[in-house]
Amino acid sequence: MENFFQEGKAMASVVIRNLSESTHNALKFRARAAGRSTEAEIRLILDNIAKAQQTVRLGSMLASIGQEVDGVELDNVRDFDTKNEVSF
């Protein structure tokens, strides 16, 4: 990878080989529809995917916390009392 400087930051350069013609055409079409260059469209797609991977979901975070404390045992108690209705 080569590094280029843009806005004071080092930018990486990536070469993608053996990309199918249909994928390349789809990327060109998508870029044209958005008014961007194909390179800018690919960069946007990769940036969005990379950022999405960094986002921690609530369930994943809770599972991670549970693993750190060796799990939690919860009593699964159900109230079968049907005489008292729940009011909201």
N, C-alpha and C positions, 0 to 999 in steps of 0.2 A: 504494500500500500504506500502510496506517495502522500505526503502532507502538503496542503496548500494553506495559505493564510487568508482568512476572510474575517473582517471586523475584529482583528487582533487575536483570533482563535485559530488553532491548527485544525484543519479540516482533512479528513481521510478521504482517499479515493479508492473506489472498489471497481474491479472489472468482473463482469458476470459472463461466463462462457457457456456455450451450448444451450442458450435460451431458445425455446421453440419459436418458430416464426409466428405461430398463432398467439402466443403469449406476448411477443414483442408488438404485434399488431394491436392487440387488445390494450396494451399500455399506451401506445401512440394514440389510439382512438380516445381513450380515457383522458389523456393529457390534453388533446385538442379540444375535447368537450368542456374542459375546465379552464381553457385558455392558458395552459402552461406548456412548457417544453416537456419532452418525454423524460429527460433527466430530472427536472424539478418534480414531476409526478412520481417517479420512482423514489426520489429522496423523501417526499412527503409520505408515501406509503410505508417506507422503512422506518421513518421517524415515528409515525403513529403506532406501528406494531411494537417498536422498542419501548415507547412510553406506556403502552397498554400492559406490557409484560411487567413493568415496574410498579403498577398499581396493585396494592394489596387489597384483596376482597375481605369483607368482614368475616365470613365463614372461615376462610383460610387463616386469618389472624386469630380467631377464637380457637381453632384446632391447634394452632401452633402454641398458644398459651397453655392449652390442656396438655399437650405433650411435654412442655417444659416442667409442669408440676406433676408428671406421671399420671395424668388423668384425674377425673373426678367421678365419684360414685353418687348418683342421684337416686333417691327413692322415687319410684314411679307409683305414686299413690293417687287413686282416683276416687272421687266422692260420688257415691251412687245414690245420694239423697235426692230424690225427685220431688219431695214435698215443698222444698223451698226453691222458688223460682229466682233466677238471677234477674236483677233489674239494672238497666243501664241509664 
